[in-house]
Amino acid sequence: MKQPDALIVAMKNGDQKAFAQLYNMYSLAIFGVINTIVKEEKVAEEIQQDVFVKVWENASSYSVGKGRFFTWLLNIARNAAIDHTRSKSHKNTQKNLSTTNFVDILSGSDNLNRKTDAIGIRKFVDTLKPACIKIIDFIYFKGFTQKNTAEALKIPLGTVKTRARNCIKDLRSMILGEA
């Protein structure tokens, strides 16, 4: 997807219609990422709304020179979702986990396939090596830290860090069509 520079500039200048268009363009993808991390639709909807409020209020802090708008938006969403999962209130609600939470964890590849469809990168992720697919699923779609990922996959932390960096580099090259 080409970056909608005109809409971004208009939003930064306080244009609510431009913001609404950006919301319509990105809300499904952002919801997918948040819901993958928090695993509760109602909570994901609340976090998504908070994310877009934050984007509107902090639009002036976005700079084209620092990266793509979607990446900026995705980082805000991902951080908000992870912050929620680390919050005391979330931990209290998770004390008695249902079996569906464990089924979600065990069906990780299905979960990855559904959510990457929402943000349009499935065709790229599916072409990566299986090890890369696992790393990307844990770190970027489930919200695991690199340390948690290393423990879950039973591989050294340094290996996770190296693979994550290399896998994202490969993914970026595919998406941007770089050699």
N, C-alpha and C positions, 0 to 999 in steps of 0.2 A: 504494500500500500504506500502510495506516495504521501509524503508528509504534507498536511494541509496548512501550509505557511500562512495563507491569507486569513484563514479562520483563527489561527493561533494569535496572529497580530491583532485581529479584531477583538478576540477575547481578552487579550492583555490590555486593550483600551476600554474594557468594560462592556463590550457588546454581548448582551445576554442571548441573542439569537445565535451568534457564533458559538457561544458556550454550549447551547442546547444541541447544535449540530455536532460538536465534538463529543458531547455526551452520547448522542445516538450512534456515533461511529465506534466508540470505544467501550461503552458500558457492558456489553455482553462479554467481551474479552476480559475486562477487569473483574467482572463478577465471577467468571470461570476460574480465574487465578485465585481470588480470595476464597471462594467456596472450596476449592481443592485443599486449601490450607486449613480453614476452620471447620469444614465438614458439617456446617449447619446453614441451611439456606437463609433463614430469617436473620441470623447473625451476619452472614455474608452480605445480605442486602443493606443492613445497617452500616456495616463497614464501608461498602461501596458508596453509599450516600455521603458518609463522612469524608471519604477520599475525594469525591468530586467537589464537596464544599471546600476542602483544603486546596484543591487545584484552583478553584475560583478565587479564593482569598489570597493565594500566593502566586497567581499567574505571572506577576512581574518578576518572580525569582527564576522563571524558566528562561534559559538562554539557548538559542539554536546552536551556538558555538560549543556548548558543553555536551550536546548529544540530541538524539531524536526525541520528539515530544512523547511518543508512545513509550519509549524506554523510561523517561522521567515519570510518566504516569504509572507505569508498571512498577517501578521501584517504590513509589509512594504507596500503592495498593499492597504490594507484597510486604513492605515494612509494617503497615497498619495491621494486616492480618497476622503477621508473626507477633507483633506487640500484643495483640489480643490473646493469642494462644499462650503467651507467657504471663498474662495478667493473673492476678490472684482470683478474680471472679471466674475466669475461665477454668482455672485449675480446680476451683471448688465444684463447678458443675460437672467436671470430668472424673470425680472421685469414684463414681459407680458407672463405669463405662458399659455400654451395651455391646452385645456381640457384633452389631453392625459396624462398629468402629474397627474391630479386628478384621472383619471381612473386607472393609475398604482398604486396609493396609495390605492385606494379602492379595487383593486384586489390583495391585499397583499399575500394571501395564494397561489394563482396561481403563482405569482412572486417567492415566496419562493420555491415552488415545482420545477419550471424550473431551478432555479439557483443551488439548492442543488443537482440536477441531475448532473450538470456540475462538481461538486467537490466530488461527490460520497457519500454524507452523508444523502441523502433523506430518505433512509430506516430507518436510526437511528432517524432522526428528527421526522418523521411521527409517531414513537412509543411514543413520549413524550406526556405529558398532553397538552391539547389545550392552556393553559396559557403559557406553556413553548414555544410552537411553536410561539405564538405571540411575546413574549419577544425576542426570538432569531431572528425572522424576523426583528423587529424594530432595535435592537441594532447592530446585526452583518451583516445583509444583506441590510438594508436600511441606515445604518450609523447614526442612531439617537443616541443622547446622552441618558444617563439614565434619565436625567431630562425631555428631550423631549418625551421619551417613557412614562414616568409617566403621562405627560400632555395628550398625545394622547390616552392612555388607561384609563385615569381618575382614577388612583390609586396612593397611596402615593409613594414618591420617595424611601423610605426605603423598601417598598414592592417590587418595581422593582429591587432594588439592591439585596435583599435576593433571590428573584425568579431567577434572572439572574445567581447568583452564584450557586444555587442549580440545575438549569436546565443544566448549563454547566458541573457541576459535574456528573449529571446523564448521559449526552451525552458522556462525557469522559469515564465513566465506561462502557457504552455500546460498544463504539468503541474499547476500549482497552481490552474488555472482563473481566473487573475486577468485583469482587463480591460486 
